[in-house]
Amino acid sequence: MIHKISALTTSALLLFLIGCTGTRPDYLGIKGERLADCPKTPNCISSFANPTDNEHYRSSIPYKKSLVEANTILKVKLEQMPRTKLIKVDPNYIYTEFTSLIMRYVDDVEFYFDEKNKLLHFRSASRLGKSDFGVNRKRIELVLKDLDI
């Protein structure tokens, strides 16, 4: 009897953890030379948000290297980060999924190299929930820190 309860508990926990990943959004990517807008919830940061929106906005960063070099440098940095899975790498776009350590929540993180203006734009958003306790902002700051592009 105890073995059955233990198996049921383990199964329930596994299903709960799988449910934390959410479904990959279908609105990601570059559309009209932009990334998707942030939802109204505070668990998103984007360089395309309104600059007066202190909750969601963070300025893009300029890049001086060639598009190929800048893309490669960012890709290598992302590959070195824990619990990161590169989903799509195009010449001017990188999409990654970051998974939290304990609850296995997945955040969708995108980077767009605006070649015309030589700017690196980004969007980082949680798939589930409302608050992320600033995790997406901290992650973007960590990625951009000392990024020599």
Secondary structure, DSSP 8 states (H G I E B T S, - for coil): -HHHHHHHHHHHHHHHHHHTT----SS-S-SSSS-----SSSSEEETTS-TT-TTTB---EE--S-HHHHHHHHHHHHHTSTTEEEEEEETTEEEEEEE-TTT--EEEEEEEEETTTTEEEEEEEESSSS--TTHHHHHHHHHHTT---
